[in-house]
């Protein structure tokens, strides 16, 4: 009999089908990363054209030259606007359709815009970014350094959450395997008692 079914009665998959699936998921991951990069570039262009001075003035008015306030604003914006977008972007790796994944990544990029704008002001070389940088240096002391530290802490917390999630998933998998083995042993013991 040349039936290509497994013991469970489902059709078996050949090695080439598995390779195509792996290649397809790799291409999807690369496509999603390219899309996220394009979103970041679009955010940078929008920030360059419209938002540098407006963002610097927004922060400058709230910080009002205080180093403590600037550092706290930078820490909080850097942390929140890094951790939340990473958690949102992580959801794009789930089994959603391509359009939903792109929407999730676009939303993550929008949530990350405060960090993108602050870093664009810091590293930008245009006249607008220089003007905004001067505003942050006079009225928003410490916000850029606080943003760096907040981004670093946000990435670190995200990596800890990912490691914790993987460990928890692995523990659940081991528990299910052990439960099946115990049920199998109990069934064998019941059969031998009869």
N, C-alpha and C positions, 0 to 999 in steps of 0.2 A: 504494500500500500504506500503510495507516494503523497499522502496527505501532509501538508505543511502546517500542522497544528501542534500546539504544545499540549502538555498533560491537562491544562486547564480548559482546553477546548477553543482557545483563541488562536488566531493565525499568528505565526512567528514572524519576527522582523529580521530581515537580513542585516548583515553588517553595513552594507552600503546605505540602507535606510537610516541607521543610527548615525552614520557619518554625515549624512545630509542634514539630519536634525541638529547635530552639533555645529555644523557649518552655518546653518540657518540661525541658530541662537547667537553665535559669534557675530554674524553679520548684523543681527538685530541690535546687539549690544554696541557695536561700532556705530551703527546708524543713530542710536539714541545718544551716544556721546557726542557725535558730530552735531546733532540737533541742539544739545545743551550748549555746545560751544558757539553755535550760531546765535542762540538766544542771548548768551553772555555778550557776544559782539554787538547785537542789536541794542542791548541794554547800555553798553558802553557808548555807542553812537548817540542814543537818546540822551544819556547823561552829558555827553560832550556838548550837544547842541543846546539843550535846554536847562539841564539840572545842576550843573556844577555850582554856580554862584547861589542858586536858590537853595540847594542842599547845605552849602557852607553857611549861608545866612540863617537857615533854620537851626542848625546846630549852634552857631555862634550866639544867637539870641537866647537859647536855652542855657548855654554854658556860661556865657557872660564873663569870659576870661578866667574862670576858676579852674585850676588844674585838677582838683578833686572831682568837680562836676564833669569836666571833660573826660577824665579817665573812666569815671563810672558810666557815662553815656557811651564811650567807646567799648568798654567791656560788655555792657548789656547788649548793645546793637551787634557787636561782633559775635557774641555767643549765640544770641537768639537767631540772628539772621544767617548763621552758619548751621546750627544744629537742626532747626526746623526745615530748611530747604534740603538738607541731606536726608532727613527722615522722609520727607515727601518724595524726593527723587528715588529713594530706596524702594518705594512702593511701585515704581515703574518696572521693577524686575519681576513683579508678579505676573500671573497669566492673563493680563488684559490684552485687548486688541491694540494694534499699532497706533491708531488714532487716540485712544485713551492714554496710552503711554506718553505720546507727544504732549497731550494736554497736561498730564501730571508734571512732566519736566518743565513745561512752560510756566506752570504755576509755581514750581520750585524756584525757577529763575526770577520770577517776579518778587517772591518773598526775599530773595537774596539781593535785591536791588540796592538797599542801603549800604551793604558791604561793597558791592560793585562800585557804587558812586564814590564812597570814601576812598577806596583804593585807586580809582581812576583819578581822583583829585590828587592823591599823593604821587602817583607815577606818571600822570599825564604831562605832556610837554607843550600843550597848546597855551595860548594866551589866557583862555578862559580857565583852564585848570590852575595856572599860576595865580590868577586873581583869587580864585576860590581857596587855594592853598594859603595865600596871605591872610584871608579872612579867618581860616582855621588856626593859623599860627598866632593871630592876635586875640581873637574872641573865643576860639575853641581849643585852648591849650589841652594837650593830653589825649584828644579824641582819636588821633591816628594811632598812637602807641597803644591805647586801650583797645582799639579795634584789632590790632595785630594779636594782642594777648587773648582777646575774646574769640577770635577765629581759631587760634591754636587750641584753646580750651574746648570750643565747640566740636572741632574735629576729633579731639581726644575722647570726649564723652561719646560721640557717635561711634567711634571704633570700639569703645568699651561696651556699648549697647549691642553692637553687631556680634562681638565675641560672646557676650552673655546670651544672646539669642541663639547662636549656633550651639553653645554648650547646653542650653535648655532643650533645644530640638533634639540633640543627640541623646540626652538623658531620657526624653520621652520615647524615642525610638528604642532605646535599650530596655525601658520598662515594658513596652508593648511586646518586644521579643521575649522577655522573661515571662510575661503573663501567658503568652502562647505556649511556651515551653512547659510552664507549670500546669496549664490546662491539659496539655498533651500527656504529661506524666500522670495527672489525676485520672484521665481517661484510661490510660494503660493499667493503672492500679485497679480501677473499677473492673476492667475486663479480666484481669488475672484473678480477682476475688470471686468472679462468677464461675 
